[in-house]
Amino acid sequence: MPGDAGRMTRREAMRVGAGGLLAASGVLGGGSRAAACRAGLGARVGEGKAEACIFIYLPGGVAQTDTWDPKAFTPYRAGMRGSELLGTCESIPTAADGVRLGAGLERMAGVMDRGCVLRSLSSEVKFGAVHLRAQHSLMTGYVHPAGFKAPSLGAIVGRVLGRRDPRVPEYIYIGRDIDTSDNERLFIAEYIGPGFLGVESAPFMIPDPGAGLATLSPAAGMTTERVDRRLALWRRVQELSDPRLMESPRAAHYARMLEDAREMMDSPVKRAFDLDEEKPETLAAYEPGIGADGVMDRGYYFGNRFGRGLLLARRLVEAGARFVQVEYQYGPFKGFDMHEQGATRMAEMKRQIDGPIARLVLDLDQRGLLDRTLVVIGTEFGRTIASAPAAGTEPEGFGERHTGEDLVIENEKMYGFHGHFSSCSAMLFFGGGFRRGIAYGRTADRHPMIAVERPVSLMDAHATIYHALGIPPDTSHVTEGRPVYVTKDGKGRPVMGLLA
């Protein structure tokens, strides 16, 4: 029996109270083998090989033909037809036999023997020009509107598996500013958030990893000793309160939040921010290959934040994090959302992501963490040639049947992959029980470049990620009196050809 004289300690009581809060709020499903995990107690559901996940999110729609699924290089020529434009860069060999990437990803090419690329990620939903609906689908597995507030991948993994270390949040989000100042930003905050799972499963937000996290340090004039004295006083006042108040789910939840906040002030999370502990050569390896002064749009540059975010993600996984998402912060018509000058801008973006991602994979491997840490690289959809000189106005489904015969590329501004391509994109996996050194699936070599071998739905890609983490695809939570599954209707099936 825990505690003195057969009584539970306050910490144990708060954990039980948290479970009661979840049950009372209607979040927990009943009867499945995942039920204990959904209470956030950290039990494993299945026999997944991965204990943690780092999801590298590159929103904007990465042009797969210039990166993970390169096609024949067709140099710019004034007056060329859109159908002639197959690739704006040469393809390069990688450390994996027979797997090639687009030029500009030389460092990632050097680690492809440790990972696999899914080239035939397919979608029956045509999102047209609407990025946010496609991003919602990627992050939650449900097409908006779903009829409920769908939880994100990170929130689901955190809720089902719980914390690896009791002092480290189970779901951490790096690289996105905390901003709900307009409808677009509010919608983004929703689909990366906990949905109906509630605030307990919300991500721990870290906008800029290089700036540290002031909230983990005492306020000016406060010492940790003063904080501890105030907490002790608060506990004594609580003991004098009406027992019905002390035992209420909301009071237990509030108490746990206070205790968690205090623990994090001395937790591995705070220590993980001390990036200067790393060797100078390691810090340099996470720096992007181009600075803000070297890009066309100097007002939009997150290369340094992205690189440091990946380094912090590695340190947080070492400290006990369960799910860490690192975003190259999305901006409409910015970054990978290329509506003009696609060839030039893609070269810039590749210089920002190539070195840091490759170094993350190498670091995890050299530290013996890659086998049990799954690294995923994803974007909301692929890209194709534009439908008209003014890119981004194509109707839903047009890119999927567009051959480019009627498009004339009159100048270099039009040279690149500016059209949205919902039908097919790519996703990369490193470690965590996935096969190494392979390319899975094949797409057509000419437009429209749809999947022609082994297409994989997003639902099944999600099921494969969950499977690697030990979560069955029919795991469910109850909201509004009905079960909601981690894959739509619980029908997702892991792609065993991707798994070792």
GUDRENNU-528902 format. One line per field, with one value per residue (C-alpha): residue number from 1; x, y, z. Coordinates in nm, 3 decimals. Layout:
REM GUDRENNU-528902
bami: (NUM	...) .
X: (X	...) .
Y: (Y	...) .
Z: (Z	...) .
This chain:
REM GUDRENNU-528902
bami: (1	2	3	4	5	6	7	8	9	10	11	12	13	14	15	16	17	18	19	20	21	22	23	24	25	26	27	28	29	30	31	32	33	34	35	36	37	38	39	40	41	42	43	44	45	46	47	48	49	50	51	52	53	54	55	56	57	58	59	60	61	62	63	64	65	66	67	68	69	70	71	72	73	74	75	76	77	78	79	80	81	82	83	84	85	86	87	88	89	90	91	92	93	94	95	96	97	98	99	100	101	102	103	104	105	106	107	108	109	110	111	112	113	114	115	116	117	118	119	120	121	122	123	124	125	126	127	128	129	130	131	132	133	134	135	136	137	138	139	140	141	142	143	144	145	146	147	148	149	150	151	152	153	154	155	156	157	158	159	160	161	162	163	164	165	166	167	168	169	170	171	172	173	174	175	176	177	178	179	180	181	182	183	184	185	186	187	188	189	190	191	192	193	194	195	196	197	198	199	200	201	202	203	204	205	206	207	208	209	210	211	212	213	214	215	216	217	218	219	220	221	222	223	224	225	226	227	228	229	230	231	232	233	234	235	236	237	238	239	240	241	242	243	244	245	246	247	248	249	250	251	252	253	254	255	256	257	258	259	260	261	262	263	264	265	266	267	268	269	270	271	272	273	274	275	276	277	278	279	280	281	282	283	284	285	286	287	288	289	290	291	292	293	294	295	296	297	298	299	300	301	302	303	304	305	306	307	308	309	310	311	312	313	314	315	316	317	318	319	320	321	322	323	324	325	326	327	328	329	330	331	332	333	334	335	336	337	338	339	340	341	342	343	344	345	346	347	348	349	350	351	352	353	354	355	356	357	358	359	360	361	362	363	364	365	366	367	368	369	370	371	372	373	374	375	376	377	378	379	380	381	382	383	384	385	386	387	388	389	390	391	392	393	394	395	396	397	398	399	400	401	402	403	404	405	406	407	408	409	410	411	412	413	414	415	416	417	418	419	420	421	422	423	424	425	426	427	428	429	430	431	432	433	434	435	436	437	438	439	440	441	442	443	444	445	446	447	448	449	450	451	452	453	454	455	456	457	458	459	460	461	462	463	464	465	466	467	468	469	470	471	472	473	474	475	476	477	478	479	480	481	482	483	484	485	486	487	488	489	490	491	492	493	494	495	496	497	498	499	500) .
X: (0.000	0.158	0.225	0.228	-0.033	-0.183	-0.258	-0.157	0.098	-0.024	0.152	-0.020	-0.354	-0.313	-0.239	-0.555	-0.744	-0.619	-0.749	-1.083	-1.093	-1.040	-1.311	-1.552	-1.494	-1.592	-1.249	-1.168	-1.284	-1.373	-1.290	-0.992	-0.636	-0.540	-0.767	-0.495	-0.269	-0.534	-0.529	-0.177	-0.014	0.252	0.170	0.259	-0.019	0.161	0.506	0.617	0.990	0.984	0.966	0.971	0.896	1.038	0.803	0.972	0.694	0.767	0.439	0.373	0.372	0.725	0.789	0.868	1.007	1.298	1.361	1.256	1.129	1.346	1.262	1.462	1.634	1.495	1.683	1.494	1.430	1.212	0.892	0.919	0.596	0.488	0.481	0.855	0.935	1.005	1.274	1.461	1.772	1.984	1.930	2.216	2.302	2.267	2.416	2.122	2.168	1.932	1.778	1.835	1.746	1.738	2.065	2.106	2.032	2.385	2.408	2.072	2.186	2.466	2.223	1.962	2.108	1.949	1.601	1.335	1.132	0.766	0.715	0.357	0.169	-0.169	-0.492	-0.839	-0.925	-0.845	-0.758	-0.704	-0.551	-0.652	-0.339	-0.505	-0.748	-0.461	-0.252	-0.543	-0.563	-0.190	-0.184	-0.503	-0.589	-0.932	-1.057	-1.202	-1.482	-1.474	-1.776	-1.557	-1.232	-0.980	-0.666	-0.325	-0.083	0.128	-0.169	-0.285	0.059	0.107	-0.233	-0.217	0.144	0.189	0.519	0.849	0.982	0.732	0.910	0.904	0.585	0.469	0.398	0.636	0.604	0.904	0.925	0.576	0.497	0.214	-0.030	-0.407	-0.451	-0.654	-0.869	-0.587	-0.352	-0.637	-0.715	-0.349	-0.341	-0.644	-0.511	-0.173	-0.355	-0.539	-0.884	-1.152	-0.884	-0.867	-0.602	-0.415	-0.301	-0.208	0.147	0.419	0.502	0.860	0.855	1.227	1.464	1.757	1.583	1.553	1.233	1.186	0.878	1.100	1.287	1.155	1.024	1.249	1.311	1.193	1.414	1.324	1.317	1.044	0.850	0.871	0.754	0.453	0.366	0.394	0.161	-0.083	-0.085	-0.162	-0.448	-0.578	-0.581	-0.807	-1.055	-1.380	-1.292	-1.544	-1.344	-1.013	-1.151	-1.307	-1.151	-1.089	-0.905	-0.695	-0.612	-0.511	-0.300	-0.122	-0.051	0.114	0.323	0.424	0.522	0.746	0.906	0.986	1.190	1.445	1.362	1.563	1.354	1.522	1.867	1.801	1.790	2.157	2.269	2.613	2.688	2.733	3.068	3.124	3.138	2.800	2.642	2.788	2.645	2.291	2.331	2.161	2.374	2.240	2.163	1.884	2.091	2.121	1.751	1.517	1.260	1.461	1.143	1.076	1.363	1.354	1.666	1.846	1.534	1.473	1.827	1.834	1.488	1.619	1.912	1.675	1.447	1.736	1.824	1.461	1.432	1.749	1.585	1.272	1.031	0.772	0.667	0.846	0.727	0.961	0.808	0.970	0.710	0.440	0.376	0.130	0.322	0.646	0.904	0.786	0.460	0.609	0.388	0.675	1.056	1.020	1.362	1.551	1.342	1.363	1.740	1.730	1.501	1.710	2.018	1.828	1.702	1.962	2.242	2.035	1.812	2.110	2.293	1.990	1.979	2.354	2.342	2.057	2.235	2.572	2.407	2.227	1.886	1.776	1.645	1.396	1.331	1.116	1.196	0.924	0.944	0.610	0.430	0.061	0.073	0.307	0.353	0.321	0.346	0.118	-0.213	-0.172	0.085	-0.076	-0.014	-0.228	-0.570	-0.627	-0.962	-0.979	-0.860	-0.711	-0.349	-0.426	-0.515	-0.297	-0.028	0.108	0.068	-0.123	0.113	0.396	0.678	0.763	1.020	1.228	0.971	0.741	1.014	0.940	0.666	0.402	0.085	-0.074	-0.078	-0.308	-0.293	0.063	0.347	0.630	0.709	1.041	1.111	1.430	1.474	1.198	1.150	1.130	1.332	1.658	1.791	1.479	1.237	0.880	0.631	0.675	0.520	0.480	0.779	0.563	0.271	0.045	0.292	0.045	0.139	0.172	0.309	0.213	0.008	-0.028	-0.312	-0.245	-0.463	-0.234	0.077	-0.061	-0.141	0.220	0.352	0.118	0.215	0.584	0.497	0.287	-0.056	-0.322	-0.495	-0.837	-0.752	-1.043	-1.150	-1.509	-1.639	-2.004	-2.103	-1.934	-1.594	-1.340	-1.050	-0.689	-0.731	-1.061	-1.320	-1.029	-0.962	-0.602	-0.363	0.014	0.220	0.435	0.660	0.787	0.869	1.174) .
Y: (0.000	0.334	0.611	0.606	0.409	0.271	0.613	0.725	1.002	1.333	1.265	0.927	1.077	1.340	1.074	0.887	1.217	1.286	0.949	1.033	1.362	1.189	0.935	1.203	1.409	1.119	1.094	0.736	0.440	0.124	-0.241	-0.227	-0.320	0.046	0.171	0.201	0.385	0.644	0.748	0.879	0.620	0.521	0.155	0.015	-0.106	-0.335	-0.449	-0.150	-0.106	0.272	0.432	0.790	0.983	1.298	1.427	1.676	1.881	2.073	2.249	2.428	2.130	2.003	1.940	1.568	1.575	1.794	1.619	1.267	1.140	1.307	1.286	1.367	1.706	1.945	2.276	2.599	2.704	3.002	2.883	2.522	2.335	2.248	1.882	1.899	2.015	1.701	1.817	2.140	1.964	1.660	1.349	1.221	0.875	0.801	0.563	0.331	0.125	0.234	0.522	0.871	1.216	1.560	1.754	1.985	1.703	1.563	1.524	1.350	1.127	1.016	0.881	0.717	0.375	0.434	0.517	0.465	0.693	0.630	0.775	0.664	0.837	0.882	1.064	1.036	1.376	1.664	1.969	2.206	2.530	2.481	2.405	2.411	2.127	1.913	2.001	1.909	1.572	1.507	1.602	1.426	1.161	1.318	1.549	1.875	1.911	1.581	1.643	1.666	1.831	1.573	1.526	1.552	1.262	1.395	1.432	1.076	0.922	1.116	1.021	0.653	0.586	0.847	0.992	0.812	1.024	1.165	1.503	1.545	1.638	1.361	1.594	1.880	2.114	2.314	2.595	2.746	3.082	3.081	3.296	3.275	3.631	3.535	3.248	3.080	3.070	2.964	2.674	2.567	2.575	2.344	2.077	2.053	2.046	1.796	1.820	1.657	1.497	1.825	2.057	1.777	1.648	1.987	2.027	2.192	2.477	2.590	2.864	2.938	2.675	2.915	3.157	2.913	2.894	3.163	2.993	2.719	2.974	3.164	3.515	3.808	3.832	3.477	3.189	2.823	2.819	3.088	2.895	2.580	2.767	2.903	2.555	2.417	2.690	2.616	2.245	2.327	2.556	2.280	2.033	2.271	2.291	2.102	1.737	1.746	2.026	1.845	1.530	1.700	1.621	1.988	2.045	1.733	1.847	2.194	2.044	1.820	2.111	2.305	2.006	1.936	2.299	2.294	1.965	2.096	2.379	2.113	1.869	1.735	1.963	2.271	2.116	2.017	2.387	2.431	2.377	2.515	2.181	2.045	2.046	2.338	2.101	1.954	2.298	2.388	2.069	2.176	2.517	2.567	2.596	2.942	3.247	3.502	3.730	3.460	3.397	3.578	3.659	3.791	3.854	3.481	3.275	3.010	2.812	2.872	2.805	2.482	2.352	2.431	2.277	1.944	1.956	2.032	1.748	1.505	1.631	1.610	1.250	1.173	1.334	1.118	1.292	1.074	1.276	1.585	1.772	2.019	2.255	2.480	2.744	2.761	3.086	3.118	3.170	3.133	2.858	2.536	2.704	2.806	2.984	3.136	3.109	2.746	2.627	2.901	2.886	2.507	2.526	2.773	2.554	2.243	2.426	2.503	2.152	1.916	1.938	1.961	1.662	1.448	1.538	1.447	1.100	1.053	1.171	0.937	0.648	0.717	0.740	0.409	0.581	0.540	0.184	0.294	0.649	0.695	0.999	1.098	1.371	1.482	1.755	1.810	1.732	1.721	1.958	1.955	2.204	2.505	2.505	2.862	3.143	3.268	2.964	2.862	2.913	2.561	2.399	2.090	1.783	1.974	1.900	1.529	1.522	1.808	1.710	2.060	2.045	2.373	2.558	2.768	2.852	3.197	3.305	3.172	3.299	3.023	2.756	2.524	2.314	2.567	2.358	2.176	1.799	1.626	1.286	1.196	1.304	1.147	1.068	0.961	0.734	0.668	0.415	0.303	-0.039	0.079	-0.081	0.080	0.177	0.140	0.340	0.211	0.264	0.429	0.724	0.801	0.958	1.209	1.430	1.364	1.184	0.969	0.648	0.357	0.095	0.017	0.328	0.392	0.594	0.850	0.641	0.341	0.558	0.674	0.314	0.221	0.499	0.393	0.029	0.116	0.283	-0.009	0.150	-0.056	0.139	0.060	0.223	0.451	0.728	0.817	1.167	1.275	0.916	0.761	0.603	0.790	0.582	0.688	0.593	0.665	0.408	0.200	0.071	0.180	-0.107	-0.095	-0.126	-0.421	-0.367	-0.052	-0.229	-0.434) .
Z: (0.000	-0.099	0.146	0.528	0.722	0.403	0.253	-0.094	-0.130	-0.266	-0.595	-0.628	-0.537	-0.806	-1.066	-0.970	-0.978	-1.328	-1.440	-1.281	-1.465	-1.797	-1.724	-1.610	-1.922	-2.147	-2.311	-2.216	-2.417	-2.236	-2.268	-2.504	-2.415	-2.460	-2.181	-1.917	-2.157	-2.233	-1.868	-1.932	-1.705	-1.955	-2.020	-2.362	-2.586	-2.825	-2.922	-3.127	-3.170	-3.129	-2.786	-2.914	-3.231	-3.388	-3.657	-3.891	-4.043	-4.365	-4.449	-4.773	-5.007	-5.079	-5.449	-5.439	-5.794	-5.679	-5.348	-5.250	-5.587	-5.853	-6.219	-6.532	-6.515	-6.777	-6.779	-6.834	-7.189	-7.273	-7.436	-7.317	-7.257	-6.906	-7.007	-7.070	-6.717	-6.517	-6.273	-6.203	-6.071	-6.137	-5.928	-5.710	-5.578	-5.209	-4.956	-5.031	-5.345	-5.621	-5.422	-5.562	-5.428	-5.582	-5.597	-5.300	-5.054	-5.052	-4.675	-4.656	-4.941	-4.711	-4.448	-4.673	-4.589	-4.247	-4.373	-4.636	-4.858	-4.932	-5.280	-5.342	-5.058	-5.223	-5.150	-5.297	-5.150	-5.382	-5.174	-5.466	-5.342	-4.975	-4.773	-4.432	-4.507	-4.632	-4.326	-4.099	-4.272	-4.238	-3.871	-3.757	-4.016	-4.068	-4.340	-4.211	-4.116	-3.933	-3.710	-3.401	-3.297	-3.415	-3.202	-3.366	-3.401	-3.116	-2.882	-2.958	-2.907	-2.586	-2.447	-2.538	-2.438	-2.166	-2.053	-2.089	-1.803	-1.551	-1.561	-1.940	-2.132	-2.362	-2.657	-2.739	-3.037	-3.161	-3.414	-3.431	-3.276	-3.024	-3.218	-3.262	-3.389	-3.696	-3.820	-4.010	-3.711	-3.486	-3.718	-3.722	-3.343	-3.342	-3.575	-3.400	-3.067	-2.849	-3.008	-2.795	-2.574	-2.386	-2.252	-2.072	-2.411	-2.555	-2.683	-2.476	-2.716	-2.779	-3.046	-3.070	-2.930	-2.942	-2.706	-2.416	-2.219	-1.958	-1.816	-1.669	-1.455	-1.152	-1.211	-1.133	-0.760	-0.695	-0.591	-0.614	-0.232	-0.230	-0.495	-0.281	0.031	-0.159	-0.285	0.068	0.195	-0.087	0.008	0.374	0.269	0.042	0.332	0.525	0.238	0.208	0.123	-0.160	-0.321	-0.271	-0.431	-0.732	-1.072	-1.150	-0.822	-0.876	-1.229	-1.108	-0.834	-1.079	-1.312	-1.029	-0.925	-1.285	-1.340	-1.034	-1.131	-1.477	-1.327	-1.230	-1.506	-1.800	-2.023	-1.878	-1.904	-2.266	-2.358	-2.270	-2.627	-2.544	-2.380	-2.731	-2.906	-3.145	-3.443	-3.345	-3.318	-3.657	-3.813	-3.716	-3.880	-4.218	-4.529	-4.611	-4.399	-4.410	-4.631	-4.896	-4.968	-5.204	-4.935	-4.640	-4.443	-4.422	-4.286	-4.013	-4.105	-3.776	-3.572	-3.764	-3.718	-3.347	-3.319	-3.448	-3.207	-2.920	-3.033	-3.008	-2.661	-2.548	-2.669	-2.478	-2.174	-2.203	-2.443	-2.613	-2.922	-3.052	-3.359	-3.530	-3.784	-4.041	-3.966	-4.232	-4.415	-4.707	-5.034	-4.838	-4.803	-4.965	-5.073	-5.406	-5.658	-5.858	-5.886	-5.779	-5.893	-5.709	-5.394	-5.375	-5.389	-5.098	-4.889	-4.948	-4.819	-4.499	-4.422	-4.569	-4.314	-3.994	-4.078	-4.179	-3.859	-3.648	-3.804	-3.755	-3.394	-3.305	-3.474	-3.311	-2.969	-3.014	-3.019	-3.380	-3.349	-3.085	-3.209	-3.518	-3.732	-3.981	-4.246	-4.387	-4.583	-4.666	-5.038	-5.336	-5.627	-6.003	-6.287	-6.268	-6.449	-6.573	-6.565	-6.242	-6.022	-5.727	-5.884	-6.011	-5.931	-5.713	-5.899	-6.193	-6.105	-6.097	-6.467	-6.591	-6.846	-6.909	-7.284	-7.285	-7.051	-7.198	-6.956	-7.082	-6.822	-6.532	-6.285	-6.411	-6.403	-6.113	-5.957	-5.857	-5.876	-5.582	-5.624	-5.375	-5.541	-5.451	-5.227	-5.031	-4.668	-4.516	-4.219	-4.026	-3.746	-3.515	-3.675	-4.036	-4.313	-4.412	-4.751	-4.965	-5.177	-5.153	-5.434	-5.773	-5.951	-6.321	-6.491	-6.679	-6.579	-6.405	-6.177	-5.986	-5.804	-6.045	-5.804	-5.444	-5.358	-4.984	-4.834	-4.562	-4.330	-4.378	-4.341	-4.004	-3.911	-3.988	-3.765	-3.484	-3.532	-3.496	-3.164	-3.045	-3.097	-3.280	-3.560	-3.409	-3.076	-2.990	-2.756	-2.678	-2.739	-2.743	-2.674	-2.978	-3.041	-3.252	-3.379	-3.427	-3.793	-3.968	-3.855	-3.721	-4.072	-4.115	-4.191	-4.133	-4.449	-4.355	-4.658	-4.486	-4.161	-4.074) .
